[in-house]
């Protein structure tokens, strides 16, 4: 999914972003409004991670909408793994 497509569908996808990055607030999502640079900037403020790291996480998040849907029998849930590699809530792995 490109950012132009994501921007058009932001209202639907913003809840996925909020579940993915738990520090995002409803206000943050309204401000971001599908704008990639705003998302990166707000994530950088909330998490304090390096910009390149956050950009990598945002790319992975975007790619997750292009990946085939995982079946219910899959050992890894759709929201697991992506976005969990950066220092976050408890020191590691909660981004």
ChimeraX commands (.cxc) that place a marker at each C-alpha (Angstrom):
marker #1 position 0.00,0.00,0.00 radius 0.5
marker #1 position 1.35,3.42,-0.90 radius 0.5
marker #1 position 1.03,6.43,1.34 radius 0.5
marker #1 position -1.48,7.96,-1.06 radius 0.5
marker #1 position -3.68,4.89,-0.60 radius 0.5
marker #1 position -3.09,4.89,3.14 radius 0.5
marker #1 position -4.01,8.57,3.39 radius 0.5
marker #1 position -7.34,7.90,1.67 radius 0.5
marker #1 position -8.06,5.03,4.09 radius 0.5
marker #1 position -6.59,6.69,7.18 radius 0.5
marker #1 position -9.85,6.69,9.17 radius 0.5
marker #1 position -10.01,2.90,8.93 radius 0.5
marker #1 position -6.27,2.31,9.33 radius 0.5
marker #1 position -5.72,4.74,12.19 radius 0.5
marker #1 position -7.04,2.22,14.72 radius 0.5
marker #1 position -4.48,-0.29,13.45 radius 0.5
marker #1 position -1.81,2.36,13.98 radius 0.5
marker #1 position -3.08,3.04,17.50 radius 0.5
marker #1 position -2.95,-0.67,18.39 radius 0.5
marker #1 position 0.47,-0.94,16.79 radius 0.5
marker #1 position 1.95,2.08,18.58 radius 0.5
marker #1 position 0.17,2.18,21.91 radius 0.5
marker #1 position 1.42,5.64,22.84 radius 0.5
marker #1 position -0.53,7.29,20.01 radius 0.5
marker #1 position -3.60,9.15,21.21 radius 0.5
marker #1 position -6.84,9.85,19.38 radius 0.5
marker #1 position -5.65,13.45,19.00 radius 0.5
marker #1 position -2.35,12.27,17.49 radius 0.5
marker #1 position -4.27,10.22,14.93 radius 0.5
marker #1 position -6.38,13.24,13.96 radius 0.5
marker #1 position -3.27,15.40,13.61 radius 0.5
marker #1 position -1.46,12.74,11.56 radius 0.5
marker #1 position -4.43,12.42,9.18 radius 0.5
marker #1 position -2.53,9.96,6.99 radius 0.5
marker #1 position 0.53,12.19,6.64 radius 0.5
marker #1 position 3.66,10.04,6.82 radius 0.5
marker #1 position 5.97,12.82,8.01 radius 0.5
marker #1 position 3.58,13.73,10.83 radius 0.5
marker #1 position 3.37,10.08,11.87 radius 0.5
marker #1 position 7.16,9.76,11.97 radius 0.5
marker #1 position 7.51,13.03,13.90 radius 0.5
marker #1 position 4.88,12.15,16.49 radius 0.5
marker #1 position 6.30,8.66,16.96 radius 0.5
marker #1 position 9.72,10.19,17.44 radius 0.5
marker #1 position 8.33,12.47,20.16 radius 0.5
marker #1 position 6.50,9.64,21.93 radius 0.5
marker #1 position 9.20,7.01,21.74 radius 0.5
marker #1 position 12.42,8.99,21.51 radius 0.5
marker #1 position 13.86,6.57,18.98 radius 0.5
marker #1 position 16.15,7.59,16.12 radius 0.5
marker #1 position 14.30,8.86,13.05 radius 0.5
marker #1 position 15.70,6.14,10.77 radius 0.5
marker #1 position 14.49,3.46,13.16 radius 0.5
marker #1 position 11.01,4.93,13.23 radius 0.5
marker #1 position 10.94,5.28,9.44 radius 0.5
marker #1 position 11.84,1.58,9.20 radius 0.5
marker #1 position 8.99,0.73,11.57 radius 0.5
marker #1 position 6.55,2.86,9.56 radius 0.5
marker #1 position 7.62,1.08,6.35 radius 0.5
marker #1 position 7.05,-2.29,8.03 radius 0.5
marker #1 position 3.64,-1.11,9.24 radius 0.5
marker #1 position 2.72,-0.01,5.72 radius 0.5
marker #1 position 3.94,-3.31,4.25 radius 0.5
marker #1 position 1.79,-5.24,6.72 radius 0.5
marker #1 position -1.28,-4.07,4.78 radius 0.5
marker #1 position 0.14,-5.50,1.57 radius 0.5
marker #1 position 0.99,-8.89,3.11 radius 0.5
marker #1 position -1.50,-11.73,2.75 radius 0.5
marker #1 position -3.86,-12.12,5.70 radius 0.5
marker #1 position -2.73,-14.68,8.24 radius 0.5
marker #1 position -5.08,-17.50,8.98 radius 0.5
marker #1 position -6.51,-18.07,12.45 radius 0.5
marker #1 position -4.28,-21.15,12.72 radius 0.5
marker #1 position -1.13,-19.12,12.12 radius 0.5
marker #1 position 1.22,-19.23,15.11 radius 0.5
marker #1 position 1.90,-15.51,14.77 radius 0.5
marker #1 position -0.96,-13.03,15.06 radius 0.5
marker #1 position -1.17,-10.30,12.44 radius 0.5
marker #1 position -0.15,-7.60,14.95 radius 0.5
marker #1 position 2.76,-9.52,16.48 radius 0.5
marker #1 position 6.32,-8.88,15.47 radius 0.5
marker #1 position 5.91,-5.68,13.49 radius 0.5
marker #1 position 6.74,-2.55,15.41 radius 0.5
marker #1 position 8.14,-4.41,18.39 radius 0.5
marker #1 position 11.85,-4.07,17.70 radius 0.5
marker #1 position 12.61,-0.64,19.11 radius 0.5
marker #1 position 13.23,0.44,22.67 radius 0.5
marker #1 position 9.84,1.23,24.07 radius 0.5
marker #1 position 7.63,0.77,27.12 radius 0.5
marker #1 position 9.82,-1.50,29.26 radius 0.5
marker #1 position 13.21,-0.93,27.74 radius 0.5
marker #1 position 13.03,-3.33,24.79 radius 0.5
marker #1 position 10.55,-4.64,22.34 radius 0.5
marker #1 position 7.43,-2.64,23.16 radius 0.5
marker #1 position 7.52,-0.14,20.30 radius 0.5
marker link #1:1,2 radius 0.2
marker link #1:2,3 radius 0.2
marker link #1:3,4 radius 0.2
marker link #1:4,5 radius 0.2
marker link #1:5,6 radius 0.2
marker link #1:6,7 radius 0.2
marker link #1:7,8 radius 0.2
marker link #1:8,9 radius 0.2
marker link #1:9,10 radius 0.2
marker link #1:10,11 radius 0.2
marker link #1:11,12 radius 0.2
marker link #1:12,13 radius 0.2
marker link #1:13,14 radius 0.2
marker link #1:14,15 radius 0.2
marker link #1:15,16 radius 0.2
marker link #1:16,17 radius 0.2
marker link #1:17,18 radius 0.2
marker link #1:18,19 radius 0.2
marker link #1:19,20 radius 0.2
marker link #1:20,21 radius 0.2
marker link #1:21,22 radius 0.2
marker link #1:22,23 radius 0.2
marker link #1:23,24 radius 0.2
marker link #1:24,25 radius 0.2
marker link #1:25,26 radius 0.2
marker link #1:26,27 radius 0.2
marker link #1:27,28 radius 0.2
marker link #1:28,29 radius 0.2
marker link #1:29,30 radius 0.2
marker link #1:30,31 radius 0.2
marker link #1:31,32 radius 0.2
marker link #1:32,33 radius 0.2
marker link #1:33,34 radius 0.2
marker link #1:34,35 radius 0.2
marker link #1:35,36 radius 0.2
marker link #1:36,37 radius 0.2
marker link #1:37,38 radius 0.2
marker link #1:38,39 radius 0.2
marker link #1:39,40 radius 0.2
marker link #1:40,41 radius 0.2
marker link #1:41,42 radius 0.2
marker link #1:42,43 radius 0.2
marker link #1:43,44 radius 0.2
marker link #1:44,45 radius 0.2
marker link #1:45,46 radius 0.2
marker link #1:46,47 radius 0.2
marker link #1:47,48 radius 0.2
marker link #1:48,49 radius 0.2
marker link #1:49,50 radius 0.2
marker link #1:50,51 radius 0.2
marker link #1:51,52 radius 0.2
marker link #1:52,53 radius 0.2
marker link #1:53,54 radius 0.2
marker link #1:54,55 radius 0.2
marker link #1:55,56 radius 0.2
marker link #1:56,57 radius 0.2
marker link #1:57,58 radius 0.2
marker link #1:58,59 radius 0.2
marker link #1:59,60 radius 0.2
marker link #1:60,61 radius 0.2
marker link #1:61,62 radius 0.2
marker link #1:62,63 radius 0.2
marker link #1:63,64 radius 0.2
marker link #1:64,65 radius 0.2
marker link #1:65,66 radius 0.2
marker link #1:66,67 radius 0.2
marker link #1:67,68 radius 0.2
marker link #1:68,69 radius 0.2
marker link #1:69,70 radius 0.2
marker link #1:70,71 radius 0.2
marker link #1:71,72 radius 0.2
marker link #1:72,73 radius 0.2
marker link #1:73,74 radius 0.2
marker link #1:74,75 radius 0.2
marker link #1:75,76 radius 0.2
marker link #1:76,77 radius 0.2
marker link #1:77,78 radius 0.2
marker link #1:78,79 radius 0.2
marker link #1:79,80 radius 0.2
marker link #1:80,81 radius 0.2
marker link #1:81,82 radius 0.2
marker link #1:82,83 radius 0.2
marker link #1:83,84 radius 0.2
marker link #1:84,85 radius 0.2
marker link #1:85,86 radius 0.2
marker link #1:86,87 radius 0.2
marker link #1:87,88 radius 0.2
marker link #1:88,89 radius 0.2
marker link #1:89,90 radius 0.2
marker link #1:90,91 radius 0.2
marker link #1:91,92 radius 0.2
marker link #1:92,93 radius 0.2
marker link #1:93,94 radius 0.2
marker link #1:94,95 radius 0.2
view
